[in-house]
């Protein structure tokens, strides 16, 4: 509920298109559609299986199969991009953020949630020891400064940031 509330509050009401990047099965695509209207949301994921699930849940939402590392959109063509609970799953998160910056129009907004390393070394030990069958090395986590640097390099200025625990919620705006 907290994630849905953050996303709804910070997405705003753009004039044209909001891209749900790495949309998966559409969990947050549905929240975006409720917040800004389904006619303004476009879902993107690399997995055909995930997009099939999404289209089953949200049959009126257009969906595109593509990579976050090379978005199939013109420069400055999107009003908003959401990358929720996905940055850590992308093979090249820095490049994806660069693509986000390229595709957002000046004043366009990014909403994002990902995970960061805990400041406590004991907690970090446990973060490092958690493995998933599909990712034996674990999901990559980020240093807060690392994500902030990527956003700045992409021309994005952070407008709001929250860091409860190891979560990172960001709202950033594309600069002119």
N, C-alpha and C positions, 0 to 999 in steps of 0.2 A: 504494500500500500504506500509506503514511503517513496519507493522508486517511482510508482505511477504518479504520485502527487508532484514530485520534483519534475518529472518529464512534462506533465501537463502545464505546470506553472512556467517553466522555462522555455518551452517550445515556442510560445507566442502564437500569433496568427498571421503567418506570411501570406503574401499576395498570390504566390504561385505554388511551387513544388517543394515538398519536404521529402528527402530521401532517407529511408531507414536502411542504413548500411550494415551489412552482415545481419540481415533480418531474421535468419533462421526460420523457425516455424511461425513467426509472426506475433510472438507474445507482446512485444513492445510496439509493433506495427499497429496493433489494435488500439493501444493507448493513444498513439499519434493520430489515428483516424478519428477517434473520439474527440481529441483536443482541437484539431484543425479542420476536420472534415475529410472523409475518405477520398473525395475527388482531388485532394491536394497531396496525397501520400503515394509514394512509389517505393516499393520494396526491392532490395538488391541482395543477392547472396550467391556464392559460388556453387553451392550444393543444390543440384536438381531435386534431390529427395526433400530437402528442407523447403524449397520453393513449392513443391507439390503439396506438402502439408499446409503451408501458408495459404495457398490458393484454395484449399479445401475449407479452411477456417474463414478466409476473407476473399470470397470469389470476386468481389468488385474492385479489389486493390490490384493495380498493375504491378507486375513483378518482372525483374530483369535478372538474368544469370550473368554475372561478371565478377571480376576480381576487384578487391578493394585497392590493390596495388596499381590498377590502371582503370580508373572509372570511365565508363563510356559516355561522358557528358562534356559539353563545351566548357571552356573557361568561364567563370562567373555566371553560370546558368542556373544555379539552385539557390533558393531562398533559405533553406534549412537542411541540415544533415544531422541525423541521430546515429550514434554508434554506441549502443547500450549493451553492456556485458559481452563485448566482442573484441575489443582491442587486443586483449591478451591471447586470443585465439588466432590472430592474424599472423602469417609468416613474417611480415615486415611492417610492424606497426608504425615506424617512423615514416615510411613511404606512404602508408595509408593516410596518415595525418597530412602529409604534403599534398596528396590528391584531394583531400577534403578542402584544404585551403585554396587549391586551384579552382575547384568547382563552385565554391560559394561566391555569391555576388558580394560586393562591398556592403556591409551591414547585415549580411546573412549570418545565421546563427548555427553553431554546433552545440548539441547536447551530447554528453558522453558519460558513461559510467564504466570504470574498470577497477582494477585492484592494484594496490601498491604494497611494497614491503613495509612491514611494521618497523617502527623506530627501535623497539625493544629487541635486543639480540637473542633473547631466549625465545620470544615469539617467532623471530625469523628462523630459528632452528627448526621449529615445528612447521613453518611454512615450507621450508626446503624439503622436509621429509615426507610431505604429502604427495603421493603419486597416483595417477589415473592410468587404467589399463591402456587407453589410447595414447597417452603421453607419458611414457616412463620417466622422462626427465621433469615432469610436472609442467604446469602452465607457467609461462613467464609472468613475473610480476615486475612492476616498475618502480623506480625511484621517483618521487614527486617532482624533483627538479628536472629529471629527464623528460617527463611528459610536458612540463612547462616549456622547456627548451624547444621541443618539437612543435608545440603550438605556436610559439613566437616565430620560428623559422618559416612556418606555413602562413604567416601573416595574420594570425589569430590572436586577439587580445582577450584574456580571461575576464569575464564580467561577473561570474559567480563561481565559487569553488567551495565544496564541502568535503571533508575528509574524516568521516566517522569510522574509526577503527582502521581497517585496511581497505575500505571502499574509497574511491575517488569519484566525486560527482563534479562535472565541469560544464559550465556554459561559457562559450567563447564566441566572439564576433569577428567576422572578417573585416580587416581594415581596408581602407581605400588604396 
